[in-house]
Amino acid sequence: MAYNKLAKKQMPIKLARKAMLNGLVIRGYAKDKNFLTEAMVKKLREHSKHHTIKHMRSMVYKMEKGMTFSQAHQATMKKYGK
């Protein structure tokens, strides 16, 4: 029983780390590689825990075109969802 409780507690941590994109992947979505600042990448990495790769690509593309983070998120949610 103790083993099952321990395994259940560790499992979400591993999945959360695996699901989070790294900065190189996020920068790879942008056509202009120097466009994203470190702060933007950090915010997008945290955001990627809760959203799909398709969602993240769309957001980066929209931000590159001049939208803010919130505007890009709302437009992407309308088009792709989570």
mmCIF file of the N, C-alpha and C atoms, coordinates in Angstrom:
data_MODEL
# 
_entry.id   MODEL 
# 
loop_
_atom_site.group_PDB 
_atom_site.id 
_atom_site.type_symbol 
_atom_site.label_atom_id 
_atom_site.label_alt_id 
_atom_site.label_comp_id 
_atom_site.label_asym_id 
_atom_site.label_entity_id 
_atom_site.label_seq_id 
_atom_site.pdbx_PDB_ins_code 
_atom_site.Cartn_x 
_atom_site.Cartn_y 
_atom_site.Cartn_z 
_atom_site.occupancy 
_atom_site.B_iso_or_equiv 
_atom_site.pdbx_formal_charge 
_atom_site.auth_seq_id 
_atom_site.auth_comp_id 
_atom_site.auth_asym_id 
_atom_site.auth_atom_id 
_atom_site.pdbx_PDB_model_num 
ATOM 1   N N  . MET A 1 1  ? 0.808   -1.207 0.000   1.00 0.00 ? 1  MET A N  1 
ATOM 2   C CA . MET A 1 1  ? 0.000   0.000  0.000   1.00 0.00 ? 1  MET A CA 1 
ATOM 3   C C  . MET A 1 1  ? 0.848   1.266  0.000   1.00 0.00 ? 1  MET A C  1 
ATOM 4   N N  . ALA A 1 2  ? 1.895   1.277  0.785   1.00 0.00 ? 2  ALA A N  1 
ATOM 5   C CA . ALA A 1 2  ? 2.745   2.466  0.840   1.00 0.00 ? 2  ALA A CA 1 
ATOM 6   C C  . ALA A 1 2  ? 3.382   2.748  -0.519  1.00 0.00 ? 2  ALA A C  1 
ATOM 7   N N  . TYR A 1 3  ? 3.712   1.684  -1.250  1.00 0.00 ? 3  TYR A N  1 
ATOM 8   C CA . TYR A 1 3  ? 4.315   1.852  -2.565  1.00 0.00 ? 3  TYR A CA 1 
ATOM 9   C C  . TYR A 1 3  ? 3.344   2.528  -3.534  1.00 0.00 ? 3  TYR A C  1 
ATOM 10  N N  . ASN A 1 4  ? 2.082   2.132  -3.516  1.00 0.00 ? 4  ASN A N  1 
ATOM 11  C CA . ASN A 1 4  ? 1.083   2.721  -4.412  1.00 0.00 ? 4  ASN A CA 1 
ATOM 12  C C  . ASN A 1 4  ? 0.876   4.204  -4.134  1.00 0.00 ? 4  ASN A C  1 
ATOM 13  N N  . LYS A 1 5  ? 0.829   4.571  -2.871  1.00 0.00 ? 5  LYS A N  1 
ATOM 14  C CA . LYS A 1 5  ? 0.657   5.983  -2.508  1.00 0.00 ? 5  LYS A CA 1 
ATOM 15  C C  . LYS A 1 5  ? 1.841   6.810  -3.003  1.00 0.00 ? 5  LYS A C  1 
ATOM 16  N N  . LEU A 1 6  ? 3.039   6.279  -2.843  1.00 0.00 ? 6  LEU A N  1 
ATOM 17  C CA . LEU A 1 6  ? 4.245   6.983  -3.272  1.00 0.00 ? 6  LEU A CA 1 
ATOM 18  C C  . LEU A 1 6  ? 4.268   7.138  -4.795  1.00 0.00 ? 6  LEU A C  1 
ATOM 19  N N  . ALA A 1 7  ? 3.945   6.083  -5.506  1.00 0.00 ? 7  ALA A N  1 
ATOM 20  C CA . ALA A 1 7  ? 3.953   6.123  -6.969  1.00 0.00 ? 7  ALA A CA 1 
ATOM 21  C C  . ALA A 1 7  ? 2.919   7.120  -7.494  1.00 0.00 ? 7  ALA A C  1 
ATOM 22  N N  . LYS A 1 8  ? 1.756   7.200  -6.874  1.00 0.00 ? 8  LYS A N  1 
ATOM 23  C CA . LYS A 1 8  ? 0.719   8.127  -7.314  1.00 0.00 ? 8  LYS A CA 1 
ATOM 24  C C  . LYS A 1 8  ? 1.141   9.574  -7.091  1.00 0.00 ? 8  LYS A C  1 
ATOM 25  N N  . LYS A 1 9  ? 1.865   9.843  -6.014  1.00 0.00 ? 9  LYS A N  1 
ATOM 26  C CA . LYS A 1 9  ? 2.316   11.207 -5.737  1.00 0.00 ? 9  LYS A CA 1 
ATOM 27  C C  . LYS A 1 9  ? 3.379   11.655 -6.732  1.00 0.00 ? 9  LYS A C  1 
ATOM 28  N N  . GLN A 1 10 ? 4.272   10.754 -7.144  1.00 0.00 ? 10 GLN A N  1 
ATOM 29  C CA . GLN A 1 10 ? 5.352   11.115 -8.054  1.00 0.00 ? 10 GLN A CA 1 
ATOM 30  C C  . GLN A 1 10 ? 4.892   11.209 -9.502  1.00 0.00 ? 10 GLN A C  1 
ATOM 31  N N  . MET A 1 11 ? 3.878   10.470 -9.868  1.00 0.00 ? 11 MET A N  1 
ATOM 32  C CA . MET A 1 11 ? 3.468   10.390 -11.266 1.00 0.00 ? 11 MET A CA 1 
ATOM 33  C C  . MET A 1 11 ? 3.096   11.742 -11.894 1.00 0.00 ? 11 MET A C  1 
ATOM 34  N N  . PRO A 1 12 ? 2.248   12.562 -11.277 1.00 0.00 ? 12 PRO A N  1 
ATOM 35  C CA . PRO A 1 12 ? 1.903   13.846 -11.916 1.00 0.00 ? 12 PRO A CA 1 
ATOM 36  C C  . PRO A 1 12 ? 3.105   14.763 -12.107 1.00 0.00 ? 12 PRO A C  1 
ATOM 37  N N  . ILE A 1 13 ? 4.090   14.713 -11.231 1.00 0.00 ? 13 ILE A N  1 
ATOM 38  C CA . ILE A 1 13 ? 5.278   15.550 -11.352 1.00 0.00 ? 13 ILE A CA 1 
ATOM 39  C C  . ILE A 1 13 ? 6.032   15.179 -12.626 1.00 0.00 ? 13 ILE A C  1 
ATOM 40  N N  . LYS A 1 14 ? 6.214   13.876 -12.878 1.00 0.00 ? 14 LYS A N  1 
ATOM 41  C CA . LYS A 1 14 ? 6.911   13.417 -14.077 1.00 0.00 ? 14 LYS A CA 1 
ATOM 42  C C  . LYS A 1 14 ? 6.145   13.829 -15.327 1.00 0.00 ? 14 LYS A C  1 
ATOM 43  N N  . LEU A 1 15 ? 4.839   13.648 -15.314 1.00 0.00 ? 15 LEU A N  1 
ATOM 44  C CA . LEU A 1 15 ? 4.034   14.003 -16.478 1.00 0.00 ? 15 LEU A CA 1 
ATOM 45  C C  . LEU A 1 15 ? 4.072   15.506 -16.733 1.00 0.00 ? 15 LEU A C  1 
ATOM 46  N N  . ALA A 1 16 ? 4.045   16.302 -15.679 1.00 0.00 ? 16 ALA A N  1 
ATOM 47  C CA . ALA A 1 16 ? 4.074   17.753 -15.835 1.00 0.00 ? 16 ALA A CA 1 
ATOM 48  C C  . ALA A 1 16 ? 5.402   18.197 -16.451 1.00 0.00 ? 16 ALA A C  1 
ATOM 49  N N  . ARG A 1 17 ? 6.504   17.613 -16.029 1.00 0.00 ? 17 ARG A N  1 
ATOM 50  C CA . ARG A 1 17 ? 7.803   17.976 -16.579 1.00 0.00 ? 17 ARG A CA 1 
ATOM 51  C C  . ARG A 1 17 ? 7.910   17.558 -18.035 1.00 0.00 ? 17 ARG A C  1 
ATOM 52  N N  . LYS A 1 18 ? 7.391   16.384 -18.339 1.00 0.00 ? 18 LYS A N  1 
ATOM 53  C CA . LYS A 1 18 ? 7.468   15.867 -19.695 1.00 0.00 ? 18 LYS A CA 1 
ATOM 54  C C  . LYS A 1 18 ? 6.628   16.710 -20.653 1.00 0.00 ? 18 LYS A C  1 
ATOM 55  N N  . ALA A 1 19 ? 5.480   17.189 -20.175 1.00 0.00 ? 19 ALA A N  1 
ATOM 56  C CA . ALA A 1 19 ? 4.561   17.944 -21.024 1.00 0.00 ? 19 ALA A CA 1 
ATOM 57  C C  . ALA A 1 19 ? 5.044   19.364 -21.289 1.00 0.00 ? 19 ALA A C  1 
ATOM 58  N N  . MET A 1 20 ? 5.918   19.889 -20.454 1.00 0.00 ? 20 MET A N  1 
ATOM 59  C CA . MET A 1 20 ? 6.355   21.276 -20.606 1.00 0.00 ? 20 MET A CA 1 
ATOM 60  C C  . MET A 1 20 ? 7.399   21.378 -21.710 1.00 0.00 ? 20 MET A C  1 
ATOM 61  N N  . LEU A 1 21 ? 7.196   22.298 -22.628 1.00 0.00 ? 21 LEU A N  1 
ATOM 62  C CA . LEU A 1 21 ? 8.136   22.505 -23.735 1.00 0.00 ? 21 LEU A CA 1 
ATOM 63  C C  . LEU A 1 21 ? 9.359   23.274 -23.256 1.00 0.00 ? 21 LEU A C  1 
ATOM 64  N N  . ASN A 1 22 ? 10.497  23.035 -23.879 1.00 0.00 ? 22 ASN A N  1 
ATOM 65  C CA . ASN A 1 22 ? 11.678  23.811 -23.510 1.00 0.00 ? 22 ASN A CA 1 
ATOM 66  C C  . ASN A 1 22 ? 11.790  25.054 -24.387 1.00 0.00 ? 22 ASN A C  1 
ATOM 67  N N  . GLY A 1 23 ? 12.663  25.936 -24.018 1.00 0.00 ? 23 GLY A N  1 
ATOM 68  C CA . GLY A 1 23 ? 12.806  27.216 -24.707 1.00 0.00 ? 23 GLY A CA 1 
ATOM 69  C C  . GLY A 1 23 ? 13.197  27.093 -26.169 1.00 0.00 ? 23 GLY A C  1 
ATOM 70  N N  . LEU A 1 24 ? 14.036  26.088 -26.488 1.00 0.00 ? 24 LEU A N  1 
ATOM 71  C CA . LEU A 1 24 ? 14.456  25.901 -27.878 1.00 0.00 ? 24 LEU A CA 1 
ATOM 72  C C  . LEU A 1 24 ? 13.285  25.510 -28.765 1.00 0.00 ? 24 LEU A C  1 
ATOM 73  N N  . VAL A 1 25 ? 12.410  24.676 -28.256 1.00 0.00 ? 25 VAL A N  1 
ATOM 74  C CA . VAL A 1 25 ? 11.235  24.258 -29.027 1.00 0.00 ? 25 VAL A CA 1 
ATOM 75  C C  . VAL A 1 25 ? 10.324  25.453 -29.265 1.00 0.00 ? 25 VAL A C  1 
ATOM 76  N N  . ILE A 1 26 ? 10.089  26.239 -28.229 1.00 0.00 ? 26 ILE A N  1 
ATOM 77  C CA . ILE A 1 26 ? 9.216   27.416 -28.349 1.00 0.00 ? 26 ILE A CA 1 
ATOM 78  C C  . ILE A 1 26 ? 9.816   28.427 -29.317 1.00 0.00 ? 26 ILE A C  1 
ATOM 79  N N  . ARG A 1 27 ? 11.125  28.670 -29.212 1.00 0.00 ? 27 ARG A N  1 
ATOM 80  C CA . ARG A 1 27 ? 11.782  29.596 -30.139 1.00 0.00 ? 27 ARG A CA 1 
ATOM 81  C C  . ARG A 1 27 ? 11.720  29.066 -31.575 1.00 0.00 ? 27 ARG A C  1 
ATOM 82  N N  . GLY A 1 28 ? 11.699  27.767 -31.730 1.00 0.00 ? 28 GLY A N  1 
ATOM 83  C CA . GLY A 1 28 ? 11.636  27.155 -33.059 1.00 0.00 ? 28 GLY A CA 1 
ATOM 84  C C  . GLY A 1 28 ? 10.335  27.447 -33.786 1.00 0.00 ? 28 GLY A C  1 
ATOM 85  N N  . TYR A 1 29 ? 9.287   27.766 -33.067 1.00 0.00 ? 29 TYR A N  1 
ATOM 86  C CA . TYR A 1 29 ? 7.998   28.065 -33.691 1.00 0.00 ? 29 TYR A CA 1 
ATOM 87  C C  . TYR A 1 29 ? 7.999   29.448 -34.344 1.00 0.00 ? 29 TYR A C  1 
ATOM 88  N N  . ALA A 1 30 ? 8.870   30.332 -33.893 1.00 0.00 ? 30 ALA A N  1 
ATOM 89  C CA . ALA A 1 30 ? 8.910   31.696 -34.427 1.00 0.00 ? 30 ALA A CA 1 
ATOM 90  C C  . ALA A 1 30 ? 9.766   31.730 -35.694 1.00 0.00 ? 30 ALA A C  1 
ATOM 91  N N  . LYS A 1 31 ? 9.340   32.504 -36.680 1.00 0.00 ? 31 LYS A N  1 
ATOM 92  C CA . LYS A 1 31 ? 10.136  32.647 -37.903 1.00 0.00 ? 31 LYS A CA 1 
ATOM 93  C C  . LYS A 1 31 ? 11.385  33.474 -37.615 1.00 0.00 ? 31 LYS A C  1 
ATOM 94  N N  . ASP A 1 32 ? 11.220  34.541 -36.820 1.00 0.00 ? 32 ASP A N  1 
ATOM 95  C CA . ASP A 1 32 ? 12.356  35.362 -36.393 1.00 0.00 ? 32 ASP A CA 1 
ATOM 96  C C  . ASP A 1 32 ? 12.818  34.814 -35.048 1.00 0.00 ? 32 ASP A C  1 
ATOM 97  N N  . LYS A 1 33 ? 13.933  34.118 -35.023 1.00 0.00 ? 33 LYS A N  1 
ATOM 98  C CA . LYS A 1 33 ? 14.385  33.413 -33.815 1.00 0.00 ? 33 LYS A CA 1 
ATOM 99  C C  . LYS A 1 33 ? 14.737  34.360 -32.666 1.00 0.00 ? 33 LYS A C  1 
ATOM 100 N N  . ASN A 1 34 ? 15.073  35.621 -32.963 1.00 0.00 ? 34 ASN A N  1 
ATOM 101 C CA . ASN A 1 34 ? 15.438  36.570 -31.909 1.00 0.00 ? 34 ASN A CA 1 
ATOM 102 C C  . ASN A 1 34 ? 14.242  37.367 -31.402 1.00 0.00 ? 34 ASN A C  1 
ATOM 103 N N  . PHE A 1 35 ? 13.071  37.053 -31.899 1.00 0.00 ? 35 PHE A N  1 
ATOM 104 C CA . PHE A 1 35 ? 11.872  37.804 -31.544 1.00 0.00 ? 35 PHE A CA 1 
ATOM 105 C C  . PHE A 1 35 ? 11.490  37.639 -30.077 1.00 0.00 ? 35 PHE A C  1 
ATOM 106 N N  . LEU A 1 36 ? 11.538  36.418 -29.576 1.00 0.00 ? 36 LEU A N  1 
ATOM 107 C CA . LEU A 1 36 ? 11.079  36.146 -28.213 1.00 0.00 ? 36 LEU A CA 1 
ATOM 108 C C  . LEU A 1 36 ? 12.156  36.487 -27.185 1.00 0.00 ? 36 LEU A C  1 
ATOM 109 N N  . THR A 1 37 ? 11.755  37.248 -26.163 1.00 0.00 ? 37 THR A N  1 
ATOM 110 C CA . THR A 1 37 ? 12.677  37.550 -25.070 1.00 0.00 ? 37 THR A CA 1 
ATOM 111 C C  . THR A 1 37 ? 12.670  36.383 -24.084 1.00 0.00 ? 37 THR A C  1 
ATOM 112 N N  . GLU A 1 38 ? 13.607  36.399 -23.160 1.00 0.00 ? 38 GLU A N  1 
ATOM 113 C CA . GLU A 1 38 ? 13.668  35.340 -22.143 1.00 0.00 ? 38 GLU A CA 1 
ATOM 114 C C  . GLU A 1 38 ? 12.391  35.313 -21.301 1.00 0.00 ? 38 GLU A C  1 
ATOM 115 N N  . ALA A 1 39 ? 11.860  36.488 -20.979 1.00 0.00 ? 39 ALA A N  1 
ATOM 116 C CA . ALA A 1 39 ? 10.634  36.566 -20.175 1.00 0.00 ? 39 ALA A CA 1 
ATOM 117 C C  . ALA A 1 39 ? 9.448   35.952 -20.929 1.00 0.00 ? 39 ALA A C  1 
ATOM 118 N N  . MET A 1 40 ? 9.377   36.220 -22.241 1.00 0.00 ? 40 MET A N  1 
ATOM 119 C CA . MET A 1 40 ? 8.293   35.653 -23.051 1.00 0.00 ? 40 MET A CA 1 
ATOM 120 C C  . MET A 1 40 ? 8.397   34.133 -23.107 1.00 0.00 ? 40 MET A C  1 
ATOM 121 N N  . VAL A 1 41 ? 9.620   33.647 -23.294 1.00 0.00 ? 41 VAL A N  1 
ATOM 122 C CA . VAL A 1 41 ? 9.837   32.202 -23.366 1.00 0.00 ? 41 VAL A CA 1 
ATOM 123 C C  . VAL A 1 41 ? 9.447   31.543 -22.048 1.00 0.00 ? 41 VAL A C  1 
ATOM 124 N N  . LYS A 1 42 ? 9.826   32.167 -20.936 1.00 0.00 ? 42 LYS A N  1 
ATOM 125 C CA . LYS A 1 42 ? 9.494   31.613 -19.620 1.00 0.00 ? 42 LYS A CA 1 
ATOM 126 C C  . LYS A 1 42 ? 7.979   31.539 -19.430 1.00 0.00 ? 42 LYS A C  1 
ATOM 127 N N  . LYS A 1 43 ? 7.286   32.595 -19.825 1.00 0.00 ? 43 LYS A N  1 
ATOM 128 C CA . LYS A 1 43 ? 5.828   32.626 -19.694 1.00 0.00 ? 43 LYS A CA 1 
ATOM 129 C C  . LYS A 1 43 ? 5.184   31.570 -20.597 1.00 0.00 ? 43 LYS A C  1 
ATOM 130 N N  . LEU A 1 44 ? 5.691   31.431 -21.815 1.00 0.00 ? 44 LEU A N  1 
ATOM 131 C CA . LEU A 1 44 ? 5.153   30.428 -22.739 1.00 0.00 ? 44 LEU A CA 1 
ATOM 132 C C  . LEU A 1 44 ? 5.451   29.004 -22.261 1.00 0.00 ? 44 LEU A C  1 
ATOM 133 N N  . ARG A 1 45 ? 6.595   28.804 -21.635 1.00 0.00 ? 45 ARG A N  1 
ATOM 134 C CA . ARG A 1 45 ? 6.917   27.472 -21.083 1.00 0.00 ? 45 ARG A CA 1 
ATOM 135 C C  . ARG A 1 45 ? 5.922   27.083 -20.003 1.00 0.00 ? 45 ARG A C  1 
ATOM 136 N N  . GLU A 1 46 ? 5.626   27.999 -19.114 1.00 0.00 ? 46 GLU A N  1 
ATOM 137 C CA . GLU A 1 46 ? 4.637   27.732 -18.065 1.00 0.00 ? 46 GLU A CA 1 
ATOM 138 C C  . GLU A 1 46 ? 3.264   27.482 -18.686 1.00 0.00 ? 46 GLU A C  1 
ATOM 139 N N  . HIS A 1 47 ? 2.939   28.242 -19.703 1.00 0.00 ? 47 HIS A N  1 
ATOM 140 C CA . HIS A 1 47 ? 1.656   28.124 -20.396 1.00 0.00 ? 47 HIS A CA 1 
ATOM 141 C C  . HIS A 1 47 ? 1.538   26.764 -21.098 1.00 0.00 ? 47 HIS A C  1 
ATOM 142 N N  . SER A 1 48 ? 2.675   26.247 -21.564 1.00 0.00 ? 48 SER A N  1 
ATOM 143 C CA . SER A 1 48 ? 2.663   24.996 -22.327 1.00 0.00 ? 48 SER A CA 1 
ATOM 144 C C  . SER A 1 48 ? 2.300   23.777 -21.477 1.00 0.00 ? 48 SER A C  1 
ATOM 145 N N  . LYS A 1 49 ? 2.344   23.909 -20.157 1.00 0.00 ? 49 LYS A N  1 
ATOM 146 C CA . LYS A 1 49 ? 1.948   22.799 -19.285 1.00 0.00 ? 49 LYS A CA 1 
ATOM 147 C C  . LYS A 1 49 ? 0.471   22.451 -19.490 1.00 0.00 ? 49 LYS A C  1 
ATOM 148 N N  . HIS A 1 50 ? -0.316  23.455 -19.832 1.00 0.00 ? 50 HIS A N  1 
ATOM 149 C CA . HIS A 1 50 ? -1.765  23.290 -19.877 1.00 0.00 ? 50 HIS A CA 1 
ATOM 150 C C  . HIS A 1 50 ? -2.343  23.243 -21.292 1.00 0.00 ? 50 HIS A C  1 
ATOM 151 N N  . HIS A 1 51 ? -1.484  23.387 -22.308 1.00 0.00 ? 51 HIS A N  1 
ATOM 152 C CA . HIS A 1 51 ? -1.995  23.480 -23.671 1.00 0.00 ? 51 HIS A CA 1 
ATOM 153 C C  . HIS A 1 51 ? -1.208  22.596 -24.632 1.00 0.00 ? 51 HIS A C  1 
ATOM 154 N N  . THR A 1 52 ? -1.834  22.307 -25.783 1.00 0.00 ? 52 THR A N  1 
ATOM 155 C CA . THR A 1 52 ? -1.226  21.429 -26.777 1.00 0.00 ? 52 THR A CA 1 
ATOM 156 C C  . THR A 1 52 ? -0.156  22.171 -27.586 1.00 0.00 ? 52 THR A C  1 
ATOM 157 N N  . ILE A 1 53 ? 0.611   21.397 -28.338 1.00 0.00 ? 53 ILE A N  1 
ATOM 158 C CA . ILE A 1 53 ? 1.654   21.964 -29.179 1.00 0.00 ? 53 ILE A CA 1 
ATOM 159 C C  . ILE A 1 53 ? 1.035   22.844 -30.266 1.00 0.00 ? 53 ILE A C  1 
ATOM 160 N N  . LYS A 1 54 ? -0.092  22.418 -30.810 1.00 0.00 ? 54 LYS A N  1 
ATOM 161 C CA . LYS A 1 54 ? -0.787  23.191 -31.838 1.00 0.00 ? 54 LYS A CA 1 
ATOM 162 C C  . LYS A 1 54 ? -1.174  24.571 -31.290 1.00 0.00 ? 54 LYS A C  1 
ATOM 163 N N  . HIS A 1 55 ? -1.662  24.592 -30.058 1.00 0.00 ? 55 HIS A N  1 
ATOM 164 C CA . HIS A 1 55 ? -2.045  25.838 -29.389 1.00 0.00 ? 55 HIS A CA 1 
ATOM 165 C C  . HIS A 1 55 ? -0.822  26.738 -29.238 1.00 0.00 ? 55 HIS A C  1 
ATOM 166 N N  . MET A 1 56 ? 0.285   26.165 -28.796 1.00 0.00 ? 56 MET A N  1 
ATOM 167 C CA . MET A 1 56 ? 1.483   26.951 -28.544 1.00 0.00 ? 56 MET A CA 1 
ATOM 168 C C  . MET A 1 56 ? 2.069   27.526 -29.842 1.00 0.00 ? 56 MET A C  1 
ATOM 169 N N  . ARG A 1 57 ? 2.101   26.732 -30.896 1.00 0.00 ? 57 ARG A N  1 
ATOM 170 C CA . ARG A 1 57 ? 2.592   27.221 -32.186 1.00 0.00 ? 57 ARG A CA 1 
ATOM 171 C C  . ARG A 1 57 ? 1.777   28.413 -32.663 1.00 0.00 ? 57 ARG A C  1 
ATOM 172 N N  . SER A 1 58 ? 0.467   28.276 -32.560 1.00 0.00 ? 58 SER A N  1 
ATOM 173 C CA . SER A 1 58 ? -0.423  29.335 -33.003 1.00 0.00 ? 58 SER A CA 1 
ATOM 174 C C  . SER A 1 58 ? -0.192  30.612 -32.204 1.00 0.00 ? 58 SER A C  1 
ATOM 175 N N  . MET A 1 59 ? -0.033  30.478 -30.900 1.00 0.00 ? 59 MET A N  1 
ATOM 176 C CA . MET A 1 59 ? 0.194   31.646 -30.050 1.00 0.00 ? 59 MET A CA 1 
ATOM 177 C C  . MET A 1 59 ? 1.490   32.372 -30.414 1.00 0.00 ? 59 MET A C  1 
ATOM 178 N N  . VAL A 1 60 ? 2.557   31.624 -30.601 1.00 0.00 ? 60 VAL A N  1 
ATOM 179 C CA . VAL A 1 60 ? 3.848   32.235 -30.937 1.00 0.00 ? 60 VAL A CA 1 
ATOM 180 C C  . VAL A 1 60 ? 3.730   32.966 -32.268 1.00 0.00 ? 60 VAL A C  1 
ATOM 181 N N  . TYR A 1 61 ? 3.075   32.356 -33.247 1.00 0.00 ? 61 TYR A N  1 
ATOM 182 C CA . TYR A 1 61 ? 2.904   32.973 -34.559 1.00 0.00 ? 61 TYR A CA 1 
ATOM 183 C C  . TYR A 1 61 ? 2.128   34.281 -34.442 1.00 0.00 ? 61 TYR A C  1 
ATOM 184 N N  . LYS A 1 62 ? 1.051   34.276 -33.655 1.00 0.00 ? 62 LYS A N  1 
ATOM 185 C CA . LYS A 1 62 ? 0.220   35.472 -33.490 1.00 0.00 ? 62 LYS A CA 1 
ATOM 186 C C  . LYS A 1 62 ? 0.973   36.571 -32.731 1.00 0.00 ? 62 LYS A C  1 
ATOM 187 N N  . MET A 1 63 ? 1.757   36.181 -31.735 1.00 0.00 ? 63 MET A N  1 
ATOM 188 C CA . MET A 1 63 ? 2.548   37.159 -30.991 1.00 0.00 ? 63 MET A CA 1 
ATOM 189 C C  . MET A 1 63 ? 3.609   37.784 -31.892 1.00 0.00 ? 63 MET A C  1 
ATOM 190 N N  . GLU A 1 64 ? 4.135   37.003 -32.802 1.00 0.00 ? 64 GLU A N  1 
ATOM 191 C CA . GLU A 1 64 ? 5.132   37.503 -33.735 1.00 0.00 ? 64 GLU A CA 1 
ATOM 192 C C  . GLU A 1 64 ? 4.527   38.535 -34.692 1.00 0.00 ? 64 GLU A C  1 
ATOM 193 N N  . LYS A 1 65 ? 3.247   38.388 -34.965 1.00 0.00 ? 65 LYS A N  1 
ATOM 194 C CA . LYS A 1 65 ? 2.539   39.313 -35.853 1.00 0.00 ? 65 LYS A CA 1 
ATOM 195 C C  . LYS A 1 65 ? 2.110   40.604 -35.141 1.00 0.00 ? 65 LYS A C  1 
ATOM 196 N N  . GLY A 1 66 ? 2.294   40.677 -33.803 1.00 0.00 ? 66 GLY A N  1 
ATOM 197 C CA . GLY A 1 66 ? 2.025   41.920 -33.087 1.00 0.00 ? 66 GLY A CA 1 
ATOM 198 C C  . GLY A 1 66 ? 0.978   41.834 -31.985 1.00 0.00 ? 66 GLY A C  1 
ATOM 199 N N  . MET A 1 67 ? 0.392   40.671 -31.775 1.00 0.00 ? 67 MET A N  1 
ATOM 200 C CA . MET A 1 67 ? -0.602  40.533 -30.703 1.00 0.00 ? 67 MET A CA 1 
ATOM 201 C C  . MET A 1 67 ? 0.102   40.405 -29.355 1.00 0.00 ? 67 MET A C  1 
ATOM 202 N N  . THR A 1 68 ? -0.616  40.792 -28.301 1.00 0.00 ? 68 THR A N  1 
ATOM 203 C CA . THR A 1 68 ? -0.105  40.577 -26.951 1.00 0.00 ? 68 THR A CA 1 
ATOM 204 C C  . THR A 1 68 ? -0.345  39.117 -26.582 1.00 0.00 ? 68 THR A C  1 
ATOM 205 N N  . PHE A 1 69 ? 0.204   38.703 -25.452 1.00 0.00 ? 69 PHE A N  1 
ATOM 206 C CA . PHE A 1 69 ? 0.030   37.326 -24.976 1.00 0.00 ? 69 PHE A CA 1 
ATOM 207 C C  . PHE A 1 69 ? -1.456  36.998 -24.813 1.00 0.00 ? 69 PHE A C  1 
ATOM 208 N N  . SER A 1 70 ? -2.197  37.888 -24.161 1.00 0.00 ? 70 SER A N  1 
ATOM 209 C CA . SER A 1 70 ? -3.628  37.655 -23.907 1.00 0.00 ? 70 SER A CA 1 
ATOM 210 C C  . SER A 1 70 ? -4.441  37.616 -25.193 1.00 0.00 ? 70 SER A C  1 
ATOM 211 N N  . GLN A 1 71 ? -4.163  38.533 -26.106 1.00 0.00 ? 71 GLN A N  1 
ATOM 212 C CA . GLN A 1 71 ? -4.879  38.559 -27.380 1.00 0.00 ? 71 GLN A CA 1 
ATOM 213 C C  . GLN A 1 71 ? -4.601  37.294 -28.186 1.00 0.00 ? 71 GLN A C  1 
ATOM 214 N N  . ALA A 1 72 ? -3.342  36.880 -28.202 1.00 0.00 ? 72 ALA A N  1 
ATOM 215 C CA . ALA A 1 72 ? -2.968  35.668 -28.935 1.00 0.00 ? 72 ALA A CA 1 
ATOM 216 C C  . ALA A 1 72 ? -3.636  34.446 -28.327 1.00 0.00 ? 72 ALA A C  1 
ATOM 217 N N  . HIS A 1 73 ? -3.707  34.405 -27.000 1.00 0.00 ? 73 HIS A N  1 
ATOM 218 C CA . HIS A 1 73 ? -4.347  33.273 -26.316 1.00 0.00 ? 73 HIS A CA 1 
ATOM 219 C C  . HIS A 1 73 ? -5.834  33.210 -26.651 1.00 0.00 ? 73 HIS A C  1 
ATOM 220 N N  . GLN A 1 74 ? -6.520  34.344 -26.586 1.00 0.00 ? 74 GLN A N  1 
ATOM 221 C CA . GLN A 1 74 ? -7.962  34.366 -26.877 1.00 0.00 ? 74 GLN A CA 1 
ATOM 222 C C  . GLN A 1 74 ? -8.245  33.954 -28.316 1.00 0.00 ? 74 GLN A C  1 
ATOM 223 N N  . ALA A 1 75 ? -7.466  34.466 -29.265 1.00 0.00 ? 75 ALA A N  1 
ATOM 224 C CA . ALA A 1 75 ? -7.667  34.126 -30.678 1.00 0.00 ? 75 ALA A CA 1 
ATOM 225 C C  . ALA A 1 75 ? -7.399  32.636 -30.918 1.00 0.00 ? 75 ALA A C  1 
ATOM 226 N N  . THR A 1 76 ? -6.381  32.117 -30.272 1.00 0.00 ? 76 THR A N  1 
ATOM 227 C CA . THR A 1 76 ? -6.033  30.699 -30.427 1.00 0.00 ? 76 THR A CA 1 
ATOM 228 C C  . THR A 1 76 ? -7.090  29.792 -29.794 1.00 0.00 ? 76 THR A C  1 
ATOM 229 N N  . MET A 1 77 ? -7.616  30.206 -28.649 1.00 0.00 ? 77 MET A N  1 
ATOM 230 C CA . MET A 1 77 ? -8.676  29.422 -27.999 1.00 0.00 ? 77 MET A CA 1 
ATOM 231 C C  . MET A 1 77 ? -9.913  29.353 -28.885 1.00 0.00 ? 77 MET A C  1 
ATOM 232 N N  . LYS A 1 78 ? -10.236 30.441 -29.588 1.00 0.00 ? 78 LYS A N  1 
ATOM 233 C CA . LYS A 1 78 ? -11.386 30.438 -30.489 1.00 0.00 ? 78 LYS A CA 1 
ATOM 234 C C  . LYS A 1 78 ? -11.158 29.487 -31.659 1.00 0.00 ? 78 LYS A C  1 
ATOM 235 N N  . LYS A 1 79 ? -9.920  29.486 -32.179 1.00 0.00 ? 79 LYS A N  1 
ATOM 236 C CA . LYS A 1 79 ? -9.630  28.702 -33.375 1.00 0.00 ? 79 LYS A CA 1 
ATOM 237 C C  . LYS A 1 79 ? -9.361  27.227 -33.070 1.00 0.00 ? 79 LYS A C  1 
ATOM 238 N N  . TYR A 1 80 ? -8.477  26.955 -32.106 1.00 0.00 ? 80 TYR A N  1 
ATOM 239 C CA . TYR A 1 80 ? -8.030  25.587 -31.837 1.00 0.00 ? 80 TYR A CA 1 
ATOM 240 C C  . TYR A 1 80 ? -8.542  25.007 -30.520 1.00 0.00 ? 80 TYR A C  1 
ATOM 241 N N  . GLY A 1 81 ? -8.865  25.854 -29.572 1.00 0.00 ? 81 GLY A N  1 
ATOM 242 C CA . GLY A 1 81 ? -9.196  25.338 -28.240 1.00 0.00 ? 81 GLY A CA 1 
ATOM 243 C C  . GLY A 1 81 ? -7.929  25.007 -27.498 1.00 0.00 ? 81 GLY A C  1 
ATOM 244 N N  . LYS A 1 82 ? -8.027  24.089 -26.560 1.00 0.00 ? 82 LYS A N  1 
ATOM 245 C CA . LYS A 1 82 ? -6.895  23.778 -25.692 1.00 0.00 ? 82 LYS A CA 1 
ATOM 246 C C  . LYS A 1 82 ? -5.846  23.038 -26.477 1.00 0.00 ? 82 LYS A C  1 
# 
